[in-house]
Amino acid sequence: MRSGSNEVLTEMNILPGITVEMNGRMDEMASSAEQIDAAVQSVKKITQDTRDGIIQITSEVVKFKV
């Protein structure tokens, strides 16, 4: 019985370290998610600008068609 209690105590002492490690990893994931979101927003803006440019060029090219 004492052996089992010592084992439980050992595992209980490990838990705070594991918790700190997990929190650190979760913070890293949250930061990465924010970076991914920023990149997606940037691509979205570039895509919209490109679309607007294509529309503008198309309207200009139509003027030259005979």
BALUMLUM-518212 format. One record per atom (N, C-alpha, C, O): residue in three letters; x, y, z. Coordinates in Angstrom, 2 decimals. Last residue first. Layout:
% residues N
{"ALA",{X,Y,Z}}
...
//
This chain:
% residues 66
{"VAL",{-11.94,47.38,-81.29}}
{"VAL",{-12.60,47.99,-82.44}}
{"VAL",{-13.62,47.05,-83.00}}
{"VAL",{-14.29,47.38,-83.98}}
{"LYS",{-10.89,48.08,-78.03}}
{"LYS",{-11.39,47.10,-78.98}}
{"LYS",{-12.17,47.82,-80.08}}
{"LYS",{-12.95,48.73,-79.82}}
{"PHE",{-10.29,49.97,-76.17}}
{"PHE",{-9.41,49.87,-77.34}}
{"PHE",{-9.90,48.88,-78.38}}
{"PHE",{-9.38,48.85,-79.49}}
{"LYS",{-12.12,49.70,-74.13}}
{"LYS",{-12.10,50.97,-74.85}}
{"LYS",{-11.28,50.88,-76.14}}
{"LYS",{-11.53,51.61,-77.09}}
{"VAL",{-11.44,47.28,-73.03}}
{"VAL",{-12.67,47.35,-73.82}}
{"VAL",{-12.69,48.64,-74.65}}
{"VAL",{-13.24,48.66,-75.75}}
{"VAL",{-9.29,47.99,-71.45}}
{"VAL",{-9.03,47.24,-72.68}}
{"VAL",{-10.26,47.30,-73.60}}
{"VAL",{-10.11,47.36,-74.82}}
{"GLU",{-10.57,49.18,-69.25}}
{"GLU",{-9.71,49.99,-70.12}}
{"GLU",{-9.47,49.30,-71.46}}
{"GLU",{-9.45,49.97,-72.50}}
{"SER",{-11.89,47.04,-68.11}}
{"SER",{-12.69,48.17,-68.58}}
{"SER",{-11.87,49.09,-69.48}}
{"SER",{-12.42,49.70,-70.39}}
{"THR",{-9.66,45.45,-67.47}}
{"THR",{-10.66,44.97,-68.42}}
{"THR",{-11.48,46.13,-68.97}}
{"THR",{-11.75,46.18,-70.17}}
{"ILE",{-8.46,47.01,-65.50}}
{"ILE",{-7.75,46.78,-66.76}}
{"ILE",{-8.74,46.32,-67.83}}
{"ILE",{-8.65,46.76,-68.98}}
{"GLN",{-10.44,46.83,-63.49}}
{"GLN",{-10.06,48.13,-64.05}}
{"GLN",{-9.35,47.97,-65.39}}
{"GLN",{-9.64,48.71,-66.33}}
{"ILE",{-10.46,44.09,-62.99}}
{"ILE",{-11.69,44.76,-63.43}}
{"ILE",{-11.35,46.10,-64.09}}
{"ILE",{-11.91,46.44,-65.13}}
{"ILE",{-7.84,43.78,-62.08}}
{"ILE",{-8.29,43.08,-63.29}}
{"ILE",{-9.54,43.74,-63.85}}
{"ILE",{-9.66,43.93,-65.06}}
{"GLY",{-7.94,45.31,-59.73}}
{"GLY",{-7.04,45.68,-60.82}}
{"GLY",{-7.45,45.04,-62.13}}
{"GLY",{-7.43,45.69,-63.18}}
{"ASP",{-9.75,43.84,-58.22}}
{"ASP",{-10.09,45.21,-58.59}}
{"ASP",{-9.22,45.69,-59.75}}
{"ASP",{-9.69,46.39,-60.65}}
{"ARG",{-8.23,41.49,-57.93}}
{"ARG",{-9.53,41.45,-58.61}}
{"ARG",{-9.91,42.85,-59.09}}
{"ARG",{-10.35,43.02,-60.22}}
{"THR",{-6.10,42.51,-56.43}}
{"THR",{-5.86,41.93,-57.76}}
{"THR",{-7.14,41.90,-58.57}}
{"THR",{-7.15,42.24,-59.75}}
{"ASP",{-7.42,43.25,-54.10}}
{"ASP",{-6.73,44.26,-54.89}}
{"ASP",{-6.48,43.78,-56.31}}
{"ASP",{-6.62,44.53,-57.27}}
{"GLN",{-8.30,40.71,-53.26}}
{"GLN",{-9.28,41.75,-53.58}}
{"GLN",{-8.64,42.84,-54.44}}
{"GLN",{-9.25,43.30,-55.40}}
{"THR",{-5.81,39.49,-52.83}}
{"THR",{-6.74,38.93,-53.81}}
{"THR",{-7.78,39.97,-54.22}}
{"THR",{-8.09,40.09,-55.41}}
{"ILE",{-4.79,41.06,-50.78}}
{"ILE",{-4.08,41.01,-52.06}}
{"ILE",{-5.01,40.50,-53.15}}
{"ILE",{-5.00,41.01,-54.27}}
{"LYS",{-6.68,40.43,-48.78}}
{"LYS",{-6.53,41.82,-49.26}}
{"LYS",{-5.85,41.85,-50.62}}
{"LYS",{-6.29,42.57,-51.52}}
{"LYS",{-6.17,37.68,-48.46}}
{"LYS",{-7.50,38.14,-48.86}}
{"LYS",{-7.43,39.55,-49.43}}
{"LYS",{-8.06,39.84,-50.46}}
{"VAL",{-3.55,37.76,-47.53}}
{"VAL",{-3.84,37.13,-48.83}}
{"VAL",{-5.20,37.59,-49.34}}
{"VAL",{-5.36,37.85,-50.54}}
{"SER",{-4.08,38.99,-45.05}}
{"SER",{-3.19,39.63,-46.02}}
{"SER",{-3.43,39.07,-47.43}}
{"SER",{-3.51,39.83,-48.40}}
{"GLN",{-5.65,37.09,-43.81}}
{"GLN",{-6.21,38.42,-44.07}}
{"GLN",{-5.38,39.16,-45.12}}
{"GLN",{-5.92,39.86,-45.97}}
{"VAL",{-3.74,35.05,-43.62}}
{"VAL",{-4.96,34.84,-44.41}}
{"VAL",{-5.59,36.18,-44.76}}
{"VAL",{-6.02,36.38,-45.90}}
{"ALA",{-1.93,36.23,-41.85}}
{"ALA",{-1.50,35.87,-43.20}}
{"ALA",{-2.70,35.68,-44.12}}
{"ALA",{-2.68,36.10,-45.28}}
{"ALA",{-3.52,36.46,-39.57}}
{"ALA",{-2.97,37.67,-40.18}}
{"ALA",{-2.54,37.39,-41.62}}
{"ALA",{-2.76,38.21,-42.50}}
{"ASP",{-3.96,33.73,-39.07}}
{"ASP",{-5.08,34.61,-39.37}}
{"ASP",{-4.60,35.88,-40.05}}
{"ASP",{-5.21,36.34,-41.02}}
{"ILE",{-1.35,32.94,-38.45}}
{"ILE",{-2.03,32.36,-39.61}}
{"ILE",{-3.20,33.25,-40.03}}
{"ILE",{-3.40,33.48,-41.22}}
{"GLN",{-0.97,34.40,-36.11}}
{"GLN",{-0.11,34.65,-37.27}}
{"GLN",{-0.74,34.12,-38.54}}
{"GLN",{-0.69,34.76,-39.59}}
{"GLU",{-2.90,33.21,-34.47}}
{"GLU",{-3.00,34.64,-34.78}}
{"GLU",{-2.15,34.99,-36.01}}
{"GLU",{-2.57,35.78,-36.85}}
{"ALA",{-1.85,30.65,-34.34}}
{"ALA",{-3.17,30.85,-34.95}}
{"ALA",{-3.37,32.31,-35.33}}
{"ALA",{-3.94,32.62,-36.37}}
{"SER",{0.49,31.16,-32.92}}
{"SER",{0.57,30.69,-34.30}}
{"SER",{-0.75,30.89,-35.03}}
{"SER",{-0.76,31.25,-36.21}}
{"SER",{-0.64,31.85,-30.46}}
{"SER",{0.17,32.83,-31.18}}
{"SER",{0.28,32.44,-32.66}}
{"SER",{0.17,33.30,-33.55}}
{"ALA",{-1.83,29.42,-29.80}}
{"ALA",{-2.66,30.62,-29.96}}
{"ALA",{-1.92,31.68,-30.76}}
{"ALA",{-2.50,32.34,-31.62}}
{"MET",{0.44,27.79,-29.60}}
{"MET",{-0.58,27.50,-30.62}}
{"MET",{-1.46,28.72,-30.86}}
{"MET",{-1.81,29.02,-32.01}}
{"GLU",{1.72,28.98,-27.42}}
{"GLU",{2.38,28.95,-28.72}}
{"GLU",{1.38,28.71,-29.84}}
{"GLU",{1.45,29.33,-30.90}}
{"ASP",{-0.18,28.44,-25.45}}
{"ASP",{0.12,29.83,-25.79}}
{"ASP",{0.80,29.92,-27.15}}
{"ASP",{0.50,30.82,-27.94}}
{"MET",{0.06,25.67,-25.41}}
{"MET",{-1.22,26.27,-25.82}}
{"MET",{-1.03,27.74,-26.18}}
{"MET",{-1.65,28.23,-27.12}}
{"ARG",{2.64,25.42,-24.39}}
{"ARG",{2.34,24.95,-25.76}}
{"ARG",{1.03,25.54,-26.27}}
{"ARG",{0.93,25.87,-27.45}}
{"GLY",{2.23,26.46,-21.81}}
{"GLY",{3.18,27.09,-22.74}}
{"GLY",{2.91,26.70,-24.18}}
{"GLY",{2.94,27.54,-25.08}}
{"ASN",{0.42,24.60,-20.80}}
{"ASN",{0.02,26.00,-20.95}}
{"ASN",{0.94,26.74,-21.92}}
{"ASN",{0.49,27.54,-22.74}}
{"MET",{2.07,22.32,-20.77}}
{"MET",{0.87,22.35,-21.63}}
{"MET",{0.40,23.79,-21.85}}
{"MET",{0.03,24.15,-22.96}}
{"GLU",{3.97,23.12,-18.86}}
{"GLU",{4.38,22.79,-20.24}}
{"GLU",{3.19,22.87,-21.19}}
{"GLU",{3.30,23.43,-22.28}}
{"VAL",{2.34,23.34,-16.60}}
{"VAL",{3.07,24.52,-17.09}}
{"VAL",{3.48,24.31,-18.55}}
{"VAL",{3.35,25.21,-19.37}}
{"THR",{1.52,20.65,-16.39}}
{"THR",{0.54,21.71,-16.59}}
{"THR",{1.20,22.97,-17.14}}
{"THR",{0.67,23.59,-18.06}}
{"ILE",{3.93,19.38,-15.85}}
{"ILE",{3.21,19.05,-17.07}}
{"ILE",{2.20,20.15,-17.40}}
{"ILE",{2.05,20.53,-18.56}}
{"GLY",{4.46,20.50,-13.36}}
{"GLY",{5.38,20.72,-14.49}}
{"GLY",{4.71,20.44,-15.82}}
{"GLY",{4.90,21.17,-16.79}}
{"PRO",{2.30,19.50,-11.82}}
{"PRO",{2.47,20.95,-12.04}}
{"PRO",{3.40,21.27,-13.22}}
{"PRO",{3.14,22.20,-13.98}}
{"LEU",{2.72,16.56,-11.98}}
{"LEU",{1.59,17.27,-12.62}}
{"LEU",{1.80,18.77,-12.81}}
{"LEU",{1.50,19.28,-13.89}}
{"ILE",{4.69,15.52,-10.38}}
{"ILE",{5.01,15.76,-11.80}}
{"ILE",{3.95,16.64,-12.46}}
{"ILE",{4.26,17.38,-13.39}}
{"ASN",{3.48,15.08,-7.99}}
{"ASN",{4.55,16.08,-8.03}}
{"ASN",{4.94,16.43,-9.46}}
{"ASN",{5.46,17.52,-9.72}}
{"MET",{1.82,12.96,-8.64}}
{"MET",{1.21,14.24,-8.28}}
{"MET",{2.25,15.36,-8.34}}
{"MET",{1.91,16.49,-8.71}}
{"GLU",{3.72,10.93,-8.95}}
{"GLU",{2.96,11.39,-10.12}}
{"GLU",{2.32,12.75,-9.84}}
{"GLU",{2.27,13.61,-10.73}}
{"THR",{4.51,10.67,-6.27}}
{"THR",{5.49,11.01,-7.32}}
{"THR",{4.78,11.58,-8.54}}
{"THR",{5.19,12.60,-9.09}}
{"LEU",{2.10,9.87,-5.11}}
{"LEU",{2.74,11.12,-4.69}}
{"LEU",{3.75,11.59,-5.74}}
{"LEU",{3.82,12.78,-6.06}}
{"VAL",{1.76,7.39,-6.34}}
{"VAL",{0.76,8.45,-6.55}}
{"VAL",{1.37,9.80,-6.21}}
{"VAL",{1.17,10.77,-6.94}}
{"GLU",{3.98,6.08,-5.25}}
{"GLU",{3.85,6.23,-6.70}}
{"GLU",{2.87,7.36,-7.04}}
{"GLU",{3.13,8.17,-7.93}}
{"ASN",{3.36,6.11,-2.57}}
{"ASN",{4.56,6.81,-3.03}}
{"ASN",{4.50,7.06,-4.54}}
{"ASN",{4.91,8.11,-5.02}}
{"SER",{1.10,4.47,-2.60}}
{"SER",{0.98,5.87,-2.18}}
{"SER",{2.17,6.69,-2.64}}
{"SER",{2.02,7.83,-3.07}}
{"GLY",{2.24,2.04,-3.38}}
{"GLY",{1.24,2.68,-4.24}}
{"GLY",{1.07,4.15,-3.89}}
{"GLY",{0.91,4.98,-4.78}}
{"SER",{3.84,1.57,-1.14}}
{"SER",{4.46,1.70,-2.46}}
{"SER",{3.51,2.42,-3.43}}
{"SER",{3.93,3.29,-4.20}}
{"ARG",{1.93,1.21,0.82}}
{"ARG",{2.83,2.38,0.90}}
{"ARG",{3.50,2.63,-0.45}}
{"ARG",{3.71,3.78,-0.84}}
{"MET",{0.84,-1.19,0.00}}
{"MET",{0.00,0.00,0.00}}
{"MET",{0.87,1.24,0.00}}
{"MET",{0.60,2.21,-0.72}}
//
